[in-house]
Amino acid sequence: MALVAAERIEIQVLVDNVLDMLSSTPRFVTRETQQLLRRGMKRTTGGALCCASHGLSLLVTAHGPGGARTMLFDGGPVDMTFARNTERLGVDFAGIDAAMLSHGHWDHAGGLPQALAMIQAATPGRRVPLYLHPGMFRERGMRQGDGGVLPMDYIPTPAQWAEMGAEPVVTAEARLALDDLFYVSAEIPRVTPYERGLPGQVARDAEGAPWVADEALMDERFLAVRLAGKGIVVFSACSHAGVVNVLHAARAAFPGENLFAVMGGFHLSGENEKIIPETVADIAGFDLPLVIPAHCTGWRAVNALERAMGERVVPAAVGKLFTLTAGM
């Protein structure tokens, strides 16, 4: 697909598992406290700061030939976190052009109703395209040690999203969006022998129906933007498909092009800690100039990535603003 190049990409971390106001950062990263000072913070207090929460939400703005276009990539787990952080960071909800739910899990979908409400408050009556996969609406759960199932929160149906002010775009196929500056991927092929999804996940089609294995999460997709002169920036919210499979899919979608960066949750915590060595080695093989782990990556994997790739690894945190430019 003819993905239009952006001269600049701004990535605002709205929700993440981690707060980090103190660690040093490269010049293209603005820390939370710097942003809050710009917003007028006069005294450091707990009430002035953002908060961390188990989930992910990124606001991605691509500056292309026709101007800036902004995609909300997931909404984090809950309305409270999303509303608190966006208010403190000064998000312009009138400037959000579209949204995407990367896959059908509560920690990425739970804050999206609040996001749509805040967009409606800023621009009453405007329907925002919301990219959804048709396979994300089954009830899901996690198999427990005693054989039982702990259910997950439901994902609203397309009709329910429409009632909230969205314009649901339900498809499993790849799409270009917002002046062709954004690429919403198709389903991610599984090619590595060690990336096997989310161990223990099950799903069912109706209450009372039997739970069946659902570890593959085929509804997961990634987002991509082309940075002029640098290459493709890949956003993978949870990488249940495996972040290496995600990178292979991105390379296949844009043959002959450089992959410049990957950002998001790499899901190398919990049961997936055992595949950290293979994953880190294969990510290093892509020779990416920038790797931005977030959310469910886990501290062991972040440390392993930094040991393998050094300063190319720049962890995300709530409130950080990443500004990637064609000249960086």
C-alpha positions in Angstrom: 0.0 0.0 0.0 1.1 3.5 -0.8 1.8 4.7 2.8 2.5 8.5 2.7 5.7 9.6 4.5 5.5 11.9 7.6 8.2 14.5 8.2 7.6 14.2 12.0 5.9 11.8 14.3 4.9 12.7 17.8 4.0 9.9 20.2 2.4 10.9 23.5 2.2 8.1 26.1 -1.2 8.6 27.7 -1.4 5.3 29.7 1.4 2.8 30.6 2.3 0.5 33.4 5.3 2.7 34.4 5.9 6.1 35.8 9.5 7.4 35.4 10.1 11.1 36.0 13.8 10.9 36.8 15.7 8.7 34.4 17.8 10.4 31.7 16.4 10.4 28.2 17.7 11.2 24.7 16.9 14.6 23.2 13.9 13.4 21.2 12.1 12.4 24.4 10.3 14.9 26.6 9.6 13.7 30.2 6.4 14.0 32.0 7.6 16.7 34.4 8.8 18.8 31.5 5.4 18.6 29.9 3.6 19.4 33.2 5.7 22.5 33.7 4.9 23.7 30.2 1.2 23.2 31.1 1.6 25.5 34.1 2.4 23.3 37.0 3.6 25.6 39.8 4.3 23.1 42.6 5.1 19.4 42.5 2.3 17.5 44.2 0.9 14.0 43.8 -2.3 15.5 42.5 -0.5 17.3 39.7 1.0 14.2 38.2 -0.2 11.5 35.9 -0.8 8.0 37.1 0.3 4.6 35.9 -2.1 1.7 35.2 -1.9 -1.7 33.7 -2.6 -1.0 30.0 -1.5 1.1 27.1 -2.7 4.2 25.2 -0.7 6.2 22.7 -1.6 9.3 20.9 0.2 9.2 17.5 0.4 12.4 15.4 1.9 12.2 11.9 2.8 15.4 10.1 2.3 14.8 6.4 2.0 16.9 3.2 -1.6 17.8 4.1 -0.9 18.7 7.7 -1.1 16.8 11.0 -3.3 13.8 11.5 -3.8 12.1 14.9 -4.6 8.4 15.7 -5.5 7.3 19.2 -4.0 3.8 19.6 -5.9 2.0 22.4 -7.4 3.6 25.5 -5.8 1.9 28.4 -7.8 -0.1 31.0 -10.2 2.4 32.7 -11.9 5.8 32.3 -10.3 7.2 35.5 -6.7 6.8 34.3 -7.4 8.0 30.8 -9.3 11.1 32.0 -6.7 12.1 34.6 -3.7 11.7 32.4 -5.1 13.4 29.3 -6.3 16.4 31.4 -2.9 16.9 32.9 -1.1 16.5 29.6 -3.5 18.9 27.8 -4.7 16.6 25.1 -6.6 18.3 22.3 -9.6 16.0 21.8 -10.9 18.1 18.9 -7.6 17.1 17.1 -8.1 13.3 17.3 -9.1 12.1 13.9 -9.5 8.4 14.4 -8.9 5.6 16.9 -7.8 2.0 16.8 -8.3 -0.9 19.2 -5.4 -3.2 18.7 -7.0 -6.3 20.1 -9.9 -7.4 22.3 -8.5 -7.1 25.8 -9.9 -4.9 28.6 -6.5 -3.2 29.4 -6.6 -1.6 26.0 -10.3 -1.1 25.5 -11.5 0.0 28.9 -10.6 3.7 28.5 -11.9 4.1 25.0 -15.5 4.9 26.0 -14.1 7.8 28.0 -12.0 8.9 25.1 -15.0 8.9 22.8 -17.0 10.9 25.4 -14.2 13.5 25.6 -14.1 13.7 21.8 -17.8 14.2 21.7 -17.6 16.9 24.4 -14.9 18.7 22.3 -16.7 18.3 19.0 -20.4 17.4 19.5 -21.9 15.1 16.9 -18.6 14.2 15.2 -18.2 10.5 14.6 -14.7 9.2 14.9 -13.6 6.2 12.8 -12.7 3.3 15.2 -10.8 0.4 13.6 -11.9 -2.9 15.0 -11.2 -6.6 14.1 -14.3 -8.8 13.8 -12.8 -11.5 16.1 -12.4 -9.3 19.2 -15.9 -9.5 20.6 -16.0 -13.0 22.0 -16.0 -13.3 25.8 -12.5 -14.2 27.0 -10.9 -15.5 30.2 -7.8 -17.1 31.7 -7.7 -20.7 32.8 -6.8 -20.9 36.4 -4.6 -23.5 38.3 -7.7 -25.3 39.6 -9.1 -25.7 36.1 -11.6 -22.9 36.4 -11.8 -19.7 34.3 -11.5 -16.1 35.4 -13.5 -14.1 32.8 -12.2 -10.9 31.3 -14.4 -7.8 30.8 -16.4 -7.7 27.7 -15.4 -5.7 24.6 -18.3 -3.5 23.4 -19.9 -4.5 20.2 -19.8 -2.4 17.0 -23.3 -1.2 17.7 -22.3 -0.2 21.3 -19.3 1.7 20.0 -21.5 3.5 17.5 -23.8 4.6 20.4 -20.7 6.1 22.1 -20.0 8.3 19.0 -17.6 6.0 17.0 -17.9 5.1 13.4 -16.9 1.4 13.6 -14.6 0.2 10.8 -14.8 -3.6 11.3 -12.4 -5.5 9.1 -9.6 -8.1 9.3 -7.9 -6.6 6.2 -5.1 -4.1 6.1 -6.3 -0.5 5.6 -4.7 2.9 5.2 -6.2 5.8 7.2 -6.0 9.6 7.7 -4.6 10.8 4.4 -2.8 7.5 4.0 -0.4 8.4 6.8 -1.4 5.4 8.9 -1.3 1.7 8.1 -3.7 -0.6 10.1 -2.4 -4.1 9.6 -4.1 -7.2 8.6 -3.9 -10.3 10.8 -0.3 -11.1 11.8 1.1 -14.4 10.4 2.7 -16.7 13.0 6.1 -17.8 11.6 8.4 -18.1 14.6 8.5 -21.5 16.4 8.6 -20.0 19.9 6.0 -17.2 20.0 2.8 -18.9 20.9 0.4 -16.3 22.0 -1.1 -15.9 25.5 -0.7 -19.1 27.4 -4.0 -20.1 29.2 -6.4 -17.8 27.4 -9.8 -19.2 26.5 -12.9 -17.8 24.9 -16.6 -18.6 24.3 -19.3 -17.4 22.0 -22.1 -17.1 24.6 -22.7 -17.3 28.3 -23.0 -20.9 29.3 -21.1 -22.1 26.2 -18.0 -24.2 26.7 -14.7 -22.3 27.0 -12.3 -23.2 24.2 -8.5 -22.5 23.8 -7.9 -19.0 22.4 -4.2 -18.5 22.9 -3.4 -17.2 19.4 -5.4 -13.9 19.6 -5.7 -13.6 15.8 -7.6 -10.4 16.2 -4.4 -8.5 17.2 -3.0 -6.0 14.7 -0.3 -3.4 14.6 -0.2 0.2 13.4 2.6 1.6 11.2 3.7 5.1 10.1 6.5 5.9 7.6 9.0 8.4 8.8 10.6 10.2 5.8 14.2 9.2 5.1 14.2 6.8 8.0 11.7 4.0 7.6 8.7 2.3 9.1 7.7 3.0 12.8 5.7 0.0 14.1 3.3 0.2 17.1 2.5 -3.1 18.7 0.3 -2.7 21.7 0.7 -6.1 23.4 2.4 -8.4 20.9 0.5 -11.5 21.7 1.3 -12.6 18.2 5.0 -12.2 19.2 6.9 -9.0 18.6 9.2 -10.8 16.2 6.2 -12.0 14.2 5.0 -8.4 14.2 8.3 -7.2 12.8 8.3 -10.0 10.1 4.7 -8.9 9.2 5.8 -5.3 8.9 8.8 -6.2 6.8 6.5 -8.2 4.5 4.0 -5.3 4.3 6.7 -2.9 3.2 9.3 -5.0 1.3 12.6 -3.4 0.7 12.1 -0.7 3.3 13.9 -0.1 6.5 12.2 -0.7 9.8 13.2 2.2 11.9 11.5 1.6 15.3 9.1 -0.6 17.2 7.1 0.6 20.2 4.6 -1.0 22.5 4.1 -3.9 24.8 6.2 -7.0 23.9 4.5 -9.3 26.4 7.6 -10.9 27.7 6.5 -11.1 31.3 4.8 -13.9 33.1 4.7 -17.2 31.2 6.5 -15.6 28.3 9.6 -14.8 30.3 11.0 -18.1 29.1 11.2 -16.8 25.5 13.1 -13.6 26.3 16.5 -14.9 25.0 15.1 -16.0 21.5 13.0 -12.8 21.2 15.9 -10.4 22.1 18.2 -12.1 19.7 15.8 -11.9 16.9 14.8 -8.3 17.5 18.5 -7.5 17.5 18.7 -9.2 14.1 16.4 -6.6 12.6 19.0 -3.9 13.5 16.4 -1.3 14.5 17.8 2.1 15.4 15.1 2.5 18.1 13.2 0.0 20.3 10.7 1.5 22.8 9.4 -1.2 25.2 6.2 -0.5 27.2 3.3 -1.9 29.1 3.5 -5.8 29.3 7.2 -6.1 28.2 8.3 -6.7 31.8 11.4 -5.6 33.6 13.4 -8.7 32.8 12.9 -8.3 29.1 13.6 -4.5 29.2 16.9 -5.2 30.9 17.8 -7.9 28.4 17.0 -5.6 25.5 19.1 -2.9 26.9 22.0 -5.2 27.5 21.8 -6.4 23.9 21.2 -3.1 22.1 22.3 -0.4 24.5 21.1 3.1 23.9 18.9 2.1 21.0 16.5 0.9 23.8 14.4 3.8 25.3 11.7 2.5 27.6 8.3 4.2 27.5 6.6 5.7 30.6 3.4 7.6 31.3 3.6 11.2 30.1 6.6 10.8 27.9 6.5 12.5 24.5 8.6 11.0 21.7 9.3 13.3 18.8 10.7 11.5 15.8 11.9 13.6 12.8 13.2 12.9 9.4 16.4 14.6 10.3 17.1 12.7 13.6 
